[in-house]
């Protein structure tokens, strides 16, 4: 069968099931996924960084790669930025270049873990001078976000302690909340504060924002524009992530995602590569109500896999999970749940998950002017080979485009 006949066969089958195909296709056309600027550059493990041929050396080249992923997939319409990693001396020029690549600016990600002063914490540090340094950086990022047209500050707080007795747990919490309240009060009305969490690393005894509940408590204290960001890798073994998503969505406090996949901990693997059914169930919860989708951002470190191919595949996996979740027969699911039909409800979900939606995704990508088969198109384009030839030498200091 040809790609067109595959699509037509799928469309007829779904129409026979009463599925509103036009609505699903329109939703996919409008789907926006943010790719991270840091996902295109050098990365590695705690032990080594592994440069790849043709990797971008400066902001302009990272944005260029993000633009290529948008061109191929149709959905990767925004790029999330990280400061100071993406710092330049002309923010206006950066915004113009991002827009020239057909991209919008996604969330701004301040860095509160890299400076040597943050060895014992940033916003929770016992030294008021260090906390003031963190506040200054956060305020700078708010101004950068406003200049770039970003509507979110995405905060991962690496603060915590490695040993019992190292610091007072309650005092650290009070310091962090005081700092965040001060920063939140300076944010413009069109920006949200997204609070990420992580159970461990680099703090192995007590992380100050260790789980979604800790983050939610802070958000409730800060205000309506403070919301929880869920990173799929930031959970202990066995945690039911889709349940967390459901609770936060029901509370109106789900701000967004950092999508990746994990086998053990914060592995930052290609989204959907380890547990695609979990990814489908997350989208099933996201689409259970009438609320718009929260911010969808990819956060991955591609250490051994080709970076652009990994990013393209991640976007494709998100597209497919999004479509599959819309195929759930909600009426049949509710009926099975009401009747206590355990396997009946599970079967409804499996029927949607097991549907091969690749022909539909390919068709919509074509309609968007993207590639029906993005990975094939990327390899055929010669883009990576050209960039391997154009980009050489060590990474540049990030002061200009």
C-alpha positions as semicolon CSV with decimal commas, in nm:
position;residue;x (nm);y (nm);z (nm)
1;X;0,000;0,000;0,000
2;X;0,109;0,358;-0,062
3;X;0,126;0,621;0,210
4;X;-0,193;0,778;0,072
5;X;-0,383;0,450;0,073
6;X;-0,262;0,376;0,427
7;X;-0,401;0,710;0,537
8;X;-0,732;0,662;0,355
9;X;-0,777;0,315;0,506
10;X;-0,710;0,449;0,854
11;X;-0,943;0,742;0,801
12;X;-1,230;0,518;0,685
13;X;-1,183;0,284;0,977
14;X;-1,183;0,565;1,231
15;X;-1,482;0,736;1,071
16;X;-1,671;0,406;1,095
17;X;-1,593;0,411;1,468
18;X;-1,743;0,757;1,502
19;X;-1,410;0,933;1,551
20;X;-1,399;1,304;1,465
21;X;-1,094;1,282;1,239
22;X;-1,110;1,645;1,128
23;X;-1,092;1,764;1,489
24;X;-0,797;1,539;1,563
25;X;-0,609;1,651;1,254
26;X;-0,672;2,016;1,334
27;X;-0,543;1,962;1,687
28;X;-0,225;1,805;1,549
29;X;-0,178;2,097;1,310
30;X;-0,190;2,334;1,608
31;X;0,028;2,124;1,840
32;X;0,333;2,317;1,962
33;X;0,636;2,146;2,110
34;X;0,939;2,331;2,243
35;X;1,282;2,188;2,176
36;X;1,565;2,293;2,408
37;X;1,862;2,490;2,284
38;X;2,083;2,288;2,520
39;X;1,969;1,963;2,357
40;X;2,162;2,044;2,041
41;X;2,502;2,116;2,196
42;X;2,776;1,907;2,353
43;X;2,664;1,674;2,630
44;X;2,782;1,370;2,819
45;X;2,785;1,212;3,161
46;X;2,934;1,306;3,496
47;X;3,257;1,155;3,366
48;X;3,303;1,305;3,021
49;X;3,157;1,526;2,751
50;X;3,124;1,369;2,408
51;X;3,149;1,620;2,122
52;X;2,979;1,514;1,800
53;X;3,083;1,626;1,453
54;X;2,889;1,929;1,339
55;X;2,753;2,013;1,684
56;X;2,658;2,380;1,722
57;X;2,919;2,600;1,887
58;X;2,713;2,911;1,955
59;X;2,355;3,027;1,998
60;X;2,294;3,097;1,629
61;X;2,385;2,743;1,534
62;X;2,169;2,591;1,807
63;X;1,875;2,798;1,684
64;X;1,954;2,692;1,328
65;X;1,927;2,326;1,428
66;X;1,601;2,394;1,615
67;X;1,468;2,558;1,301
68;X;1,558;2,249;1,099
69;X;1,364;2,028;1,341
70;X;1,064;2,261;1,305
71;X;1,092;2,245;0,927
72;X;1,095;1,865;0,932
73;X;0,827;1,797;1,194
74;X;0,590;2,093;1,172
75;X;0,522;2,085;1,548
76;X;0,853;2,198;1,699
77;X;0,754;2,564;1,672
78;X;0,936;2,703;1,975
79;X;1,280;2,684;2,129
80;X;1,342;2,694;2,504
81;X;1,650;2,892;2,608
82;X;1,892;2,858;2,898
83;X;2,083;3,145;3,058
84;X;2,368;3,214;3,082
85;X;2,436;2,933;2,830
86;X;2,247;3,125;2,560
87;X;2,368;3,470;2,664
88;X;2,440;3,719;2,385
89;X;2,524;4,087;2,376
90;X;2,221;4,175;2,162
91;X;1,893;4,025;2,281
92;X;1,693;4,200;2,007
93;X;1,911;4,041;1,740
94;X;1,864;3,702;1,905
95;X;1,487;3,739;1,893
96;X;1,494;3,842;1,528
97;X;1,712;3,546;1,436
98;X;1,485;3,303;1,624
99;X;1,184;3,442;1,437
100;X;1,370;3,419;1,106
101;X;1,392;3,044;1,163
102;X;1,014;3,020;1,198
103;X;1,039;2,978;1,574
104;X;0,896;3,143;1,884
105;X;1,081;3,171;2,214
106;X;0,967;2,912;2,465
107;X;1,040;2,906;2,835
108;X;1,345;3,080;2,981
109;X;1,553;2,849;3,201
110;X;1,773;3,028;3,456
111;X;2,086;2,854;3,579
112;X;2,098;2,821;3,958
113;X;2,348;2,535;3,985
114;X;2,662;2,618;3,788
115;X;2,830;2,901;3,974
116;X;3,084;2,804;4,244
117;X;2,895;3,019;4,496
118;X;2,604;2,773;4,467
119;X;2,797;2,480;4,611
120;X;2,573;2,486;4,920
121;X;2,265;2,609;4,738
122;X;2,131;2,915;4,561
123;X;1,790;3,037;4,681
124;X;1,826;2,820;4,996
125;X;2,188;2,909;5,072
126;X;2,254;3,010;5,434
127;X;2,448;3,316;5,314
128;X;2,217;3,607;5,227
129;X;2,474;3,739;4,976
130;X;2,453;3,419;4,773
131;X;2,074;3,430;4,781
132;X;2,091;3,789;4,657
133;X;2,312;3,672;4,369
134;X;2,046;3,417;4,277
135;X;1,773;3,681;4,293
136;X;1,972;3,909;4,062
137;X;2,009;3,631;3,806
138;X;1,640;3,543;3,822
139;X;1,545;3,907;3,772
140;X;1,781;3,931;3,476
141;X;1,611;3,628;3,322
142;X;1,269;3,788;3,371
143;X;1,389;4,091;3,176
144;X;1,542;3,869;2,907
145;X;1,216;3,678;2,882
146;X;1,018;3,998;2,840
147;X;1,253;4,117;2,566
148;X;1,228;3,785;2,383
149;X;0,851;3,749;2,416
150;X;0,870;3,447;2,647
151;X;0,577;3,376;2,877
152;X;0,744;3,145;3,130
153;X;1,037;3,121;3,369
154;X;1,120;2,753;3,414
155;X;1,310;2,692;3,738
156;X;1,495;2,378;3,838
157;X;1,626;2,430;4,189
158;X;1,925;2,201;4,251
159;X;1,951;2,311;4,615
160;X;1,970;2,058;4,895
161;X;2,203;1,886;5,138
162;X;2,425;1,580;5,118
163;X;2,453;1,504;5,490
164;X;2,222;1,507;5,788
165;X;2,301;1,811;5,998
166;X;2,453;2,001;5,707
167;X;2,179;2,264;5,730
168;X;1,838;2,321;5,884
169;X;1,573;2,171;5,655
170;X;1,296;2,404;5,769
171;X;1,515;2,713;5,739
172;X;1,619;2,617;5,386
173;X;1,255;2,589;5,289
174;X;1,174;2,929;5,437
175;X;1,468;3,093;5,261
176;X;1,370;2,943;4,925
177;X;1,008;3,049;4,959
178;X;1,109;3,400;5,058
179;X;1,335;3,433;4,754
180;X;1,079;3,294;4,513
181;X;0,808;3,521;4,652
182;X;1,035;3,821;4,600
183;X;1,106;3,717;4,241
184;X;0,744;3,625;4,166
185;X;0,633;3,972;4,272
186;X;0,853;4,127;4,000
187;X;0,728;3,907;3,715
188;X;0,511;4,069;3,446
189;X;0,153;3,948;3,424
190;X;0,214;3,754;3,103
191;X;0,486;3,533;3,254
192;X;0,436;3,217;3,459
193;X;0,679;3,066;3,710
194;X;0,721;2,692;3,651
195;X;0,871;2,501;3,944
196;X;1,047;2,177;3,860
197;X;1,139;1,915;4,121
198;X;1,381;1,627;4,158
199;X;1,417;1,366;4,433
200;X;1,797;1,356;4,425
201;X;2,110;1,476;4,245
202;X;2,310;1,677;4,311
203;X;2,169;1,677;4,667
204;X;2,165;1,319;4,793
205;X;2,037;1,358;5,148
206;X;1,755;1,611;5,112
207;X;1,664;1,802;4,797
208;X;1,478;2,124;4,883
209;X;1,216;2,069;4,610
210;X;1,213;1,692;4,601
211;X;0,871;1,602;4,463
212;X;0,554;1,734;4,302
213;X;0,388;1,790;4,640
214;X;0,672;2,012;4,760
215;X;0,655;2,210;4,438
216;X;0,275;2,237;4,458
217;X;0,290;2,370;4,815
218;X;0,528;2,644;4,700
219;X;0,305;2,729;4,404
220;X;0,000;2,757;4,627
221;X;0,188;3,004;4,845
222;X;0,324;3,209;4,555
223;X;0,017;3,277;4,344
224;X;-0,198;3,168;4,051
225;X;0,081;3,208;3,793
226;X;0,310;2,966;3,976
227;X;0,268;2,612;3,845
228;X;0,440;2,276;3,866
229;X;0,664;2,150;3,588
230;X;0,685;1,770;3,552
231;X;1,009;1,622;3,421
232;X;0,947;1,259;3,330
233;X;1,293;1,161;3,451
234;X;1,259;1,320;3,794
235;X;1,083;1,042;3,981
236;X;1,177;0,743;4,190
237;X;1,115;0,391;4,058
238;X;0,753;0,291;4,031
239;X;0,602;0,638;4,061
240;X;0,275;0,673;3,869
241;X;0,350;0,984;3,664
242;X;0,012;0,994;3,493
243;X;-0,157;1,008;3,834
244;X;0,057;1,308;3,923
245;X;-0,044;1,469;3,594
246;X;-0,412;1,407;3,667
247;X;-0,393;1,557;4,016
248;X;-0,200;1,866;3,910
249;X;-0,430;1,922;3,611
250;X;-0,734;1,888;3,835
251;X;-0,586;2,148;4,069
252;X;-0,515;2,385;3,779
253;X;-0,144;2,379;3,868
254;X;0,008;2,179;3,584
255;X;0,237;2,424;3,410
256;X;0,425;2,204;3,170
257;X;0,657;1,914;3,100
258;X;1,015;1,831;3,036
259;X;0,970;1,526;2,816
260;X;1,230;1,251;2,808
261;X;1,249;0,883;2,897
262;X;1,417;0,692;3,177
263;X;1,520;0,339;3,261
264;X;1,677;0,408;3,599
265;X;1,685;0,774;3,699
266;X;1,729;1,101;3,510
267;X;1,853;0,925;3,197
268;X;1,734;1,192;2,950
269;X;1,667;0,936;2,678
270;X;1,451;0,991;2,368
271;X;1,094;1,049;2,480
272;X;0,881;0,737;2,443
273;X;1,183;0,511;2,392
274;X;1,152;0,314;2,718
275;X;0,783;0,321;2,813
276;X;0,568;0,450;2,526
277;X;0,248;0,332;2,697
278;X;0,320;0,565;2,989
279;X;0,360;0,853;2,745
280;X;0,022;0,766;2,590
281;X;-0,141;0,754;2,934
282;X;0,000;1,096;3,020
283;X;-0,163;1,241;2,710
284;X;-0,481;1,052;2,796
285;X;-0,492;1,249;3,123
286;X;-0,401;1,576;2,954
287;X;-0,694;1,538;2,717
288;X;-0,941;1,415;2,979
289;X;-1,072;1,766;3,050
290;X;-1,141;2,079;2,853
291;X;-0,829;2,269;2,960
292;X;-0,574;2,362;2,692
293;X;-0,251;2,165;2,682
294;X;0,021;2,291;2,913
295;X;0,369;2,378;2,787
296;X;0,527;2,076;2,615
297;X;0,906;2,091;2,620
298;X;1,167;1,828;2,536
299;X;1,459;1,803;2,780
300;X;1,714;1,546;2,675
301;X;2,088;1,490;2,657
302;X;2,184;1,302;2,342
303;X;2,521;1,154;2,428
304;X;2,563;0,858;2,191
305;X;2,273;0,904;1,945
306;X;2,283;1,165;1,663
307;X;2,140;1,479;1,816
308;X;1,915;1,601;1,535
309;X;1,777;1,255;1,463
310;X;1,706;1,206;1,834
311;X;1,521;1,538;1,855
312;X;1,318;1,466;1,543
313;X;1,221;1,121;1,670
314;X;1,119;1,269;2,006
315;X;0,883;1,513;1,835
316;X;0,737;1,234;1,622
317;X;0,676;1,018;1,930
318;X;0,494;1,307;2,098
319;X;0,281;1,365;1,790
320;X;0,178;1,000;1,777
321;X;0,097;0,979;2,150
322;X;-0,109;1,297;2,124
323;X;-0,315;1,154;1,838
324;X;-0,360;0,813;1,999
325;X;-0,490;0,971;2,319
326;X;-0,761;1,144;2,118
327;X;-0,882;0,809;1,984
328;X;-0,993;0,694;2,329
329;X;-1,364;0,618;2,333
330;X;-1,441;0,826;2,642
331;X;-1,804;0,717;2,659
332;X;-1,713;0,349;2,651
333;X;-1,439;0,410;2,904
334;X;-1,674;0,589;3,144
335;X;-1,934;0,314;3,105
336;X;-1,683;0,040;3,182
337;X;-1,556;0,232;3,485
338;X;-1,908;0,291;3,615
339;X;-1,993;-0,078;3,580
340;X;-1,670;-0,190;3,744
341;X;-1,557;-0,362;3,424
342;X;-1,186;-0,366;3,501
343;X;-1,058;-0,522;3,181
344;X;-1,324;-0,349;2,974
345;X;-1,182;-0,009;3,068
346;X;-0,829;-0,127;3,008
347;X;-0,929;-0,265;2,668
348;X;-1,069;0,074;2,564
349;X;-0,730;0,230;2,633
350;X;-0,544;-0,048;2,457
351;X;-0,762;-0,013;2,148
352;X;-0,656;0,350;2,112
353;X;-0,292;0,283;2,199
354;X;-0,260;-0,007;1,955
355;X;-0,389;0,199;1,659
356;X;-0,115;0,277;1,407
357;X;-0,155;0,652;1,363
358;X;0,164;0,707;1,167
359;X;-0,018;0,757;0,833
360;X;-0,235;1,030;0,988
361;X;0,066;1,206;1,141
362;X;0,252;1,186;0,811
363;X;-0,045;1,335;0,626
364;X;-0,077;1,628;0,866
365;X;0,296;1,696;0,854
366;X;0,275;1,717;0,477
367;X;-0,015;1,961;0,503
368;X;0,199;2,176;0,732
369;X;0,474;2,185;0,472
370;X;0,691;1,954;0,680
371;X;0,816;1,607;0,594
372;X;0,585;1,306;0,593
373;X;0,884;1,099;0,711
374;X;1,110;1,344;0,897
375;X;1,395;1,104;0,976
376;X;1,418;0,988;0,615
377;X;1,403;1,348;0,496
378;X;1,674;1,458;0,740
379;X;1,914;1,192;0,620
380;X;1,836;1,260;0,255
381;X;1,878;1,637;0,295
382;X;2,249;1,622;0,364
383;X;2,196;1,886;0,636
384;X;2,403;1,707;0,899
385;X;2,687;1,643;0,654
386;X;2,692;2,009;0,551
387;X;2,701;2,124;0,911
388;X;2,983;1,880;0,983
389;X;3,184;2,059;0,715
390;X;3,081;2,412;0,813
391;X;3,125;2,384;1,189
392;X;3,465;2,312;1,330
393;X;3,686;2,391;1,624
394;X;3,599;2,438;1,983
395;X;3,276;2,585;2,118
396;X;3,272;2,965;2,106
397;X;3,225;3,193;2,403
398;X;2,857;3,284;2,412
399;X;2,854;3,662;2,364
400;X;2,735;3,700;2,005
401;X;2,515;3,519;1,758
